[in-house]
Amino acid sequence: MSEAWIIDACRTPRGIGKVGKGALAHLHPQHLGATVLKAIAERNDLNTAEVDDIIWGTSQQKGQQGGDLGRMAALDAGYDVRSSAVTLDRFCGSGITSVNMAASSIMAGMEDLCIGGGTEMMSMYASLQGMSPFIDSDNLHLREMHPQPHQGLCADAIATLEGIDREAVDALAAVSQKNAANAIANGHFDKSLIPVLNPDGSVALDKEEFPRPQTTKESLAELQPSFAALADYPLDEAGTTFRGLVLQKYPDLEINHVHHAGNSSGVVDGAGAVLIASRRYAEANGMKPRARIVAMANMGDSPTLMLNAPVPAARKVLARAGMSISDIDLFEINEAFSVVAEKFIRDLDLDRSKVNVNGGAMALGHPIGATGSILIGTMLDELERADKQFGLVTMCAAGGMAPAIIIERI
């Protein structure tokens, strides 16, 4: 089996995902994708005609994000027309999956040079009409089998079932903000961060827009839970509610609502890309690898709780690699909601100083289809900066799934 080497990774800053407020919200999502694709080609002097495939993650493939965003972004970036592309959707896990699939093609010996990445402009969501509030897209048969509520209510339900209280989820959110502020102040993101330019060449955004470094546990404690009212809002003529969907599987559960805007992932726009080559191609073209991909895995879990697959995904990818928790130097677990990371740390008995050391989505935001690729790049930079060897990246995804990847710094 061919080795898949990570040659480089880059990403945009994350802009606030609201029209009229976010610095990237006026741009076309293809432009955002083109920004990182162009940068990764220029940084590595790529002959883009030799890029076998571009695997791109985008969750809401509607409106301007529809129509194979990866291919259109590559063309917009000036890539040779012979570099093909495809766009996929594994909800929040799309950005890891795109890298894993690109690496899989190389490890299988079918390709030599691929790019995995993703784009999500959450500022566009408000303009998308006719979106069902249900993840099952109104498939009533599926809803009866696997009721799937709003992710925020899932987070509250998990916290209730696991006995994780408001103080614990707020404490982790405060740490995320502190770690992100430290990373930004000390340039931990500088190696991979690509400024986004407007079409006229002026700078649209060249730094993270979402973090709130003034956040404390005390200020978080003042925020009201976000998902209590949403839980009981009637979603259709039959009066279906998200709480009712949870109660179909957990009829006696009295949900303790502990999540709010400060301990949930931020709504942002962003894009990221990871360049992957076979050892043969890299050596023939004088490319210096930064890491190799050790193992990859996918895992499913309860669609009703939705957010619990990262722990079994981590265990599965470790087994694939023949490794144990103690072999991993750093972990990136996406902070979709605070309870996801808190449960991950508790279940795997992790040293907290090894987890999300540069902050996470509670502080920096979560551009759905791009986050996984961004996290892989963040992990790569941190392994180099801290002189560490192995990193594990995973994240929950709607439908009750989680992709995972282990990389080794070269």
N, C-alpha and C positions, 0 to 999 in steps of 0.2 A: 504494500500500500504506500502510495506517495505521501510525503509529508506536506502539510499545508502550512506555509509560513506567512505570518502577518508582517507586511513590509512597512505599512504606515496606517495612520488613522487621523481623521480630522473631523471637526464639527463646527457648526455655527454657535454663537451665543444663543441662549434661549430668551425669546421676547415674550412679554405678557400677551396672552392669547385673547385679547379683546380689541375689537375694532374701535379706533379712536383713542386707544390707550397704549396699545402695544406698538413697538417700533418696527415690527416686521409685518404687521397685519395688513398693510396696503399692498404687499408684494404677492406675486403669483407663486403658488407652491412649487411649480417647476423651476422657478428662478432660485428658490431656496435650495432645492436639490442640486441644481446646476452649480451653485456656489461651491459646495463641498466636492462635487465631482471634478470641477475645473481645478480646484486647489490641489486635490490629490494627484491629478495628472501632472500639474506643473511642478509640484514638490518632488516628484519621482521621475520626471522626464519621461513619461509614458508615451509609447507609441500606441495610441488608443485603438488603432486598427487591430492590435494584438490582444485587446481585452476580450476574452471569450464570452463573458456574460456579466451582466450587472443585475444582481438580485436586490430588489428594493422593497422595503416594508412601508405600507401606508394603511392605516386602519379604516378610516372613513373614505372609501373610494367613490366619492360622489362629487358632483359639481366640478370645480377646478382641480380636485384631487383625483378625479377619475381618469380613465383612458391610459393605463399603463404609465404612471407618473415616472417610473424609473427610466423608461425609454425616452420619454419626452424631455426629461431633465438632462439626459446624456446628450441628446441632440442640441438642446439649448446651451450646453456647456462646450459645444464645438467638437464633440467626439466624432471620430470616423464613423460613418454609417455602418461599417461592418461590425462594430461592437454592439452586440445584442443586449436586450434587457427584458426583465419580467418584474411585475409588481405583485406582492403577496399580502395576505392579511391573516395574522394570528393575533388580532387585537393588540394588546399591550406588548405581547411577546414577539411582534413582527421584526423588530430590529435585531434581536438575537437570532431569530430564525433565518433572516436573510443572510447573515454572516455564516451560520451553520450550513446552510444549503450551498453557499458559494464554496466553503471549505470542503464540503462533501464531494462536490464535483471534481475538485482538485485531488482529493485523497483517493477517489475512485480511478484516477488516471484519465478522466474524460476531458478535463480542462487544465490549462496551465496558468491563466491569469484571470482573476475575477475580482469584482468589487461587491461587497455586501453593505447595505446601508438602509436609510429610511428618511422619510419626511413626514411631518404632521404639522398642519396649521390649524390649531384648535380655535383660532379666531374666526374661522370660516363656519364653525358648527352652527352658530345662530342663524346663518343664512340658508342652511339646508332645510328644505321643506319636505313634509311627508315622512319624517323619520319616526319609526315606531319607538315608543318608550320601552318596548320589550326587546331584550337581547335575542329572543327566539324569532323575531320578525313576524310575530302574530301566528305562529304555528301552534294551534291550540292542542293538537295531539302531543307535540313535544312538551308543551307547557304542563300538561297533565303528568307526563313522565318525569320531567326534570324542570320544576319551577326555578326560574332564574331572576332574582330581584335586582334592584339597583346595587352597584358595587359598594356604595357607601353604607348601605344597610347591611350588606354582607360583612363589611368590616366591623360594624357594631355587633352583629350577631356572633362573629368569631370571638371578639373581645369578651362578650358575655359568657360564651361557652368555655372559654379558656381562663376566665377569672382575671383578665387583664383590665385594670381600672384606668380611670381618666388620668390619674397622676402619672402612671407609667407611660401612656401614649404621649402625654404632653412633655414629659421629661425627654423622651427620645426625639421629639420634634425640636426641642430647644437645642439638643446636641447637634442635630442636623444643620441648623442655622449657624451654630458656632463653628462647626467643621467647615462649612461652605465659606464662611467669612474668612477663616484662616487660609483656606486654599486660594481664594481670590487675592487676598492681601499678599501672599507669598508666591504668586505666579505659578501655582501647581497646574493650572489649565492652559498656560500660555503656549505650550508646544503644539497643542492640537487646535486651538481656537482660531477660526477664520472669520475675519470681519465680513459682514454682509453689506454689499454696496447697492445703492439704488441704481436703476437703469441709466441715470445720468452720471454715474461714477461717484457721487457723494456717499458718505458713510450712513447707512441706515442704522446699524447696530454693531458695536465692537466689544461689548462687555455684557455680562449677565444682567438681565433686567428685573428678574423676579425676586431675588433674595431680600430678606428683611432682617439684617444683622442685629437690629435692636431688639429682636424677639427674646423674651425670657419665659421661664415657666410661669411666672406670675402673670404676664400679659396674656399668655395662652389660656390660663385658667379663667380669664374673664370672658372668653368667647363662648357663645351659645352653640350647642350641637347643631349640625347642619342637616341631619337626615331624619329627625323625629317627625317633622311635619310632612316631609316627602314620603315617608313610610306609609301614611294613611291617605294620601291623595288618590282619588278615584281616577283610574287610567283608561277606562273604557265604559261603555254603556252598562256593562254588567257590574260595575263597581269594583273591579279587580284592583287590589292595592299591592304594593311591594311587600308590606308586612304580611298580607295574606299569603303571598307566595312562600315566604319563609315558614309560616305556620303550617303549610301543607306538609312539610318535612319535619318540623320541630314544633308540634302543636302546643307544647307547654312552655315554650321559651318566652320569657319576659325580657325583651331586649333592653340592655342598658346603653343608651346613646352617648358615646364618648368621643366621636370624631366630629371635627369641624374644619374650617378652612385652614387653620394653622397646623393641624396634624394630618392633613391629607395632601396628596400631590398637587402641585400647582398647574393651572391651565396655561399652557405656553405654546409658542411656535418654535420649531427648530428642525435641524437636519444633521445627519452624521454619515460618514462613510469609512469603510475599512478595506484596505487593499491587501489582497491575498494572492500568493503565487506558489506554484510548485517549487520544490527545491531545484529541480532541473532548470526551470525557466529563470529563477532568481540567479543561480550561479552563472548561467550562460549570458545574462544581461547585467552582471555586476551589481545586483541588488543586495543590499545588506538587510538581512531579516532582523526584526525586533523581537519576535516571539514565534513560537510554534503552537498550533492547536493540538492539545493533548487528547481531549475527549469532548463529546457532545451528547446530549440526551434530551428527550421530550417526555413529559409526564402529564397525565390527567388525574383529576381528583373530583370532588363533589361540585357539580355545576351550581347547586343551590348556595353553597358557601363560597364558591367561586375563587377564593383567594388563597387556598391552602396548598396548592401544588408545589410551591418552591422548595419546601423541605424534602418531600420524596424525590423531586427532580435533582436536588443536590446530592442526595444519597445515591441515586441512580448513576449520575455522571461520575461520582467518585468511584463507584464499583466498576464502571466501564474503564476507568483509568487505572484501576488497581491501587487506589490511593485511599487514605483516611483523612478525616478532618484535620488531624495534626500536621498533615503534609502541606496544607494550604496556608499561604502567608497572608493573603488578603481576600476579602469577600466583598462583592457588590450585590446587594439585594435591593431591588427597586422599591422605593418607599411610596408605593401606590397609596397606601394608608399606613399610619404608624403601626397598627397592629400586625401588619404583614411582616415588617422587619423585626418587631419585638418578638413575635412568635418564632420566627426563623432563628433568632439569637438564642432564645430559651430552649427550643426543641433540640437544637444541635449543640447546645452548651458551648457557645462560642465566646471567645475573648472579645469583648466589645471594642477594644482598641484595634481590632483587625477588620472591622465592618464599616463600610461606607465612610472611610476616613476623611474624605473630602466633601462630606455632606451628601445629601440625596435629594429625591424629588420633592420632599416637603419644603426644602429650601430653594432648590434650583428649578423645579418644574419638571413636567413629564409630557413631552411631545410624543404622544402614544406610539406611533409606528417607528419613530426615530430613537427612542430612549435606549433600547438594547444596544444598538450600534454605538451610541454615545458612551454608554457604560463600559463597553469593551475597550474603547479608546482611553477612557479615564483610567481603567485598570492597567492598561499597558503603560501609560505615562507614570503611574504611581509605582509600579513594579520597578521601573527604571530609576525613578527619583529616590526611592527608598532602598534600592539595591536588594530587592526581593526576587523570588524565583517563580512561585506558582500563584495564580489568581483564579477564583471561581466567580462567575457572574450568572445570576438567575433572576427571574421576575415572574410574578403572577400574570395571568391573562384571563380575560373573560371566557366564559364557558367552562371554567375550572381547569386551566392548563398552566404549564410552565416549561419553557425551554431552559437549558442550562449549557454552559461551556466552561471548560478549564483551559487556560493558556499558560505557557511557560516562557518566561523571558529568555531570550538568547543573548 
